[in-house]
C-alpha cells in the first residue's frame, strides 16, 4: 500500500477515536446529572438591555434520544435568540445547543406539589412534540415565555415563577418608594397644614 494511503487511514482512525471520546462524554451527561425523559431543565444566561446584563433562566423539556438524535430538548425561543419580542418558534435541538455553554439545571420534579402532579414521561414528551413547529406566536415575557411552555408540557400549568418573582419585586419596590415619598413629604405637608391654621388665627 502506498505511504499516502497509510497516512489517510491513520488520520481517519485518529478522527474516529476523537469523535468517539466526544460522543461518550456527551452521553455521560444523563448519568452525571440524573437526567430523565420529561424533565423540565433550564440554563442561566444574560440578556443585554442597553449597557446592563440581566440574568434569566431559559427553560426546555428534555426528551432524551429521539431516533438517531441523541439527548434532545424541545424549547420555545425567538427566531435568532432565546428572548424575543416578535415571533418565536417551538424547536427541537440537542442538549449541547440548548445549554450554549451554560450549566445544566433540573427543575424540581414535583414542582407544583401533589395538587398538580406531572404527567408520565411518555405523555410529557408527546405533549412537547405536539407543539413543535408552531410559529406565529408572540413571545411574551409576562404571559407566554419558555417557562410557561415547559410547565404546560409537564404539568398542564401555564405558569412562570420568573414572572411571579419580577412582579413581586416590582410591587415591593413600589411600596418602598411609596413609603419613602410619605416620609420625605410628610414634614412639608404638616408645615402646609400648620400654615393654613396659622392664617385662620390671624397669625403671620
C-alpha positions in Angstrom: 0.0 0.0 0.0 1.2 3.5 -0.8 2.5 5.6 2.0 -0.1 8.3 1.4 -2.9 5.6 1.8 -1.5 4.6 5.2 -1.4 8.3 6.2 -5.1 8.7 5.2 -6.0 5.6 7.2 -4.1 6.8 10.3 -5.9 10.2 10.1 -9.3 8.5 9.8 -8.5 6.3 12.8 -7.5 9.3 14.9 -10.6 11.3 13.9 -12.8 8.3 14.8 -11.2 8.0 18.2 -11.7 11.7 18.9 -15.3 11.6 17.8 -16.0 8.5 19.9 -14.5 10.2 23.0 -16.6 13.3 22.5 -19.8 11.3 21.9 -19.2 9.3 25.1 -18.7 12.5 27.1 -21.9 13.9 25.9 -23.8 10.6 26.7 -22.4 10.7 30.2 -24.4 13.9 30.9 -27.6 11.9 31.6 -25.9 9.8 34.3 -23.9 12.7 35.6 -26.9 14.9 36.2 -29.5 12.2 36.7 -31.5 13.4 33.7 -34.8 11.7 32.9 -37.1 12.0 29.9 -39.7 14.6 30.5 -37.6 16.6 32.9 -38.0 20.4 32.8 -34.5 21.7 32.5 -33.1 25.2 32.5 -29.9 27.2 32.0 -29.0 30.7 33.2 -27.9 33.2 30.6 -27.7 37.0 30.5 -30.0 39.3 28.5 -28.3 42.5 27.3 -30.5 45.6 27.9 -28.6 48.7 26.8 -25.5 48.6 29.0 -26.9 46.2 31.5 -26.7 42.4 31.6 -29.8 40.9 33.2 -29.6 37.2 34.2 -32.6 35.0 33.3 -33.3 31.3 33.0 -34.1 29.6 29.7 -36.4 26.6 30.0 -37.0 23.5 28.0 -38.3 19.9 28.1 -35.7 17.1 27.9 -37.0 14.3 25.7 -33.8 12.1 25.6 -32.8 10.3 22.5 -35.1 10.7 19.5 -34.3 8.1 16.9 -30.7 8.7 15.8 -30.7 12.1 17.5 -29.0 12.0 21.0 -30.1 14.0 24.0 -32.8 16.2 22.6 -34.5 19.2 24.1 -37.7 20.9 23.0 -37.9 24.6 23.9 -39.6 27.9 23.0 -37.4 30.6 21.8 -37.2 33.6 19.4 -36.1 33.3 15.8 -32.5 34.4 16.5 -32.2 34.4 20.3 -33.9 32.9 23.4 -35.7 36.1 24.3 -37.6 37.8 21.5 -40.3 40.4 21.4 -41.5 39.3 18.0 -42.4 35.8 16.5 -40.9 32.8 18.1 -40.8 29.0 17.5 -41.1 25.8 19.4 -38.0 23.9 18.3 -36.0 20.7 19.0 -32.3 20.9 19.5 -29.5 19.0 21.1 -28.9 19.4 24.8 -25.4 20.8 23.9 -27.0 23.5 21.7 -29.7 24.2 24.4 -27.1 24.8 27.1 -24.9 27.0 24.8 -22.0 26.9 27.2 -24.2 27.3 30.3 -24.6 24.9 33.3 -27.5 22.4 33.2 -30.1 22.7 36.0 -33.1 20.5 36.6 -36.3 21.8 37.9 -37.8 20.0 41.0 -39.7 17.0 39.5 -42.7 17.7 41.7 -42.6 21.4 41.3 -46.3 22.2 41.9 -46.7 19.6 44.7 -49.4 16.9 45.0 -52.1 19.2 43.7 -50.7 19.3 40.2 -48.5 16.1 39.7 -46.5 15.8 36.5 -47.8 13.7 33.6 -45.9 10.5 32.7 -42.6 10.9 30.9 -44.1 9.5 27.7 -47.1 11.9 27.9 -44.8 14.9 28.6 -42.7 14.1 25.5 -45.9 13.7 23.4 -47.3 17.0 24.6 -44.0 18.7 23.8 -43.7 17.2 20.4 -47.3 18.1 19.5 -46.3 21.8 19.9 -43.3 21.5 17.7 -43.1 23.9 14.8 -45.9 26.1 16.0 -45.0 29.5 14.6 -46.6 32.9 14.7 -47.0 33.1 18.4 -45.6 36.2 20.0 -43.0 35.6 22.7 -44.3 37.5 25.7 -42.2 37.5 28.8 -45.1 38.1 31.2 -47.6 35.7 29.6 -46.0 33.4 27.1 -42.3 32.5 27.6 -40.2 29.4 27.6 -41.0 28.6 31.3 -44.8 28.8 30.6 -44.2 26.3 27.7 -42.2 23.8 29.7 -44.5 23.8 32.7 -47.5 23.4 30.4 -45.9 20.3 28.8 -45.0 18.7 32.2 -47.9 19.7 34.5 -50.5 21.3 32.3 -49.9 24.6 34.2 -49.2 27.7 32.1 -47.2 29.4 34.8 -43.8 31.1 35.1 -42.1 31.5 38.5 -39.7 34.1 37.0 -42.6 36.3 36.1 -44.1 35.9 39.6 -40.8 36.9 41.2 -40.4 40.0 38.9 -44.0 41.1 39.7 -43.4 40.6 43.5 -40.1 42.6 43.4 -41.8 45.4 41.4 -44.6 45.6 44.0 -42.0 45.6 46.8 -40.0 48.4 45.2 -43.2 50.3 44.6 -44.2 50.0 48.3 -40.7 51.2 49.4 -40.9 54.2 47.0 -44.3 55.0 48.3 -43.2 54.8 52.0 -40.1 56.9 51.2 -42.3 59.5 49.5 -44.6 59.7 52.5 -41.7 60.0 55.0 -39.9 62.7 52.9 -43.1 64.6 52.0 -44.8 64.4 55.5 -42.9 67.4 57.0 -43.8 69.6 54.1 -47.5 68.5 54.3 -47.6 69.1 58.0 -45.9 72.5 57.6 -48.5 73.4 55.0 -51.4 72.4 57.2 -50.0 74.3 60.2 -49.6 77.4 57.9 -53.3 77.2 57.0 -54.4 77.1 60.6 -52.0 79.9 61.5 -53.5 82.1 58.8 -57.0 81.4 60.1 -56.0 82.5 63.6 -54.7 85.8 62.2 -51.0 84.9 62.5 -48.4 85.9 60.0 
